[in-house]
């Protein structure tokens, strides 16, 4: 397993590697020395990060880069740092820059030697772009877009979507990409996206078709944050999870075209940031939950939860032994002026040997630090929990 975490003291993505059920060892700072692109530019990683281990044991870190030009202007880009199975630290890794012209929120998945990275083209209409490698992350080329060629869905989602992870089915080879969109009127006036779509490709990402999984009333926000997506690697069942802040909802499909009726699987009053993993019929849906009535409640007490499907029945388990946050949570991304210490997501994976879940989440209650302004602030720290 591999665990990554953003760090701004100093500015780098930290990576740990190990085995399920054991404390992983520190691998190193993955993007502390990115090569500059262009004369006078400085390239910093650590905007976002997503990590994948391929069937060859190669570790691939998809990173959101901040490319600073002379004078202080900047733009965003996407890179992938590749560490072969024999690597013992970042010095044995190499970095490929996939996009340096404006990008955001990159996700990575693999199936055998094939690897895909999906991300937002933040400069051009929030198009979802996909890059593909057929040689285990060594070289990359452009692939098809999940948003292009889908008629009214394309028109409605352009300038108007939030993308979740891209996922490959290791059995069928089908690719899936989840995203939330608003109704057309939200393009001018709101970032509250009320529809959940899943796009699928059966030809390695060249052509895609999209299916709407769910539509709420206009103005209902379902991007809190991402529509989380997982494929059961043994059954091929596809799962997607989202929340309207008042309940975590799941739907599933055998092929990505026909979806079950949505089902609420949480019991907390307020919920944010769901993520999902599935294997051999067992499903783990993790999220932050609170009994407070709103994410804006400064006295809200939050915990990490796992709504688990096992043996055909759902149950709710608390992952965190003590609350991982007390206070409000901002869901406006880089537009937040505070209360973004949890950032925008946390993840769950399943041990392929035992089926037990491993959950990585953020805790802001453990420690503090003093900023440049002399003010004491919460210090977000990484917690790794293993299912007993």
QUIUR-V837921 format. One record per run of one state. SS is the DSSP state (H for helix, E for strand, L for the rest). FROM is the first residue (numbers start at 0). LEN is the number of residues. If there is no record, write none. Layout:
BEGIN
ss & from & len
SS & FROM & LEN
SS & FROM & LEN
END
This chain:
BEGIN
ss & from & len
L & 0 & 1
E & 1 & 7
L & 8 & 2
E & 10 & 7
L & 17 & 7
E & 24 & 5
L & 29 & 12
E & 41 & 3
L & 44 & 4
E & 48 & 5
L & 53 & 5
E & 58 & 10
L & 68 & 5
E & 73 & 10
L & 83 & 6
H & 89 & 3
E & 92 & 7
L & 99 & 4
E & 103 & 8
L & 111 & 2
E & 113 & 8
L & 121 & 5
E & 126 & 7
L & 133 & 7
E & 140 & 2
L & 142 & 9
H & 151 & 6
L & 157 & 3
E & 160 & 8
L & 168 & 6
E & 174 & 7
L & 181 & 4
H & 185 & 4
L & 189 & 5
E & 194 & 7
L & 201 & 7
E & 208 & 7
L & 215 & 12
E & 227 & 4
L & 231 & 6
E & 237 & 6
L & 243 & 4
E & 247 & 6
L & 253 & 9
E & 262 & 2
L & 264 & 5
E & 269 & 10
L & 279 & 2
E & 281 & 9
L & 290 & 10
E & 300 & 10
L & 310 & 2
E & 312 & 6
L & 318 & 6
E & 324 & 2
L & 326 & 6
H & 332 & 3
L & 335 & 11
E & 346 & 4
L & 350 & 6
E & 356 & 7
L & 363 & 4
E & 367 & 3
L & 370 & 5
E & 375 & 3
L & 378 & 2
E & 380 & 6
L & 386 & 2
END
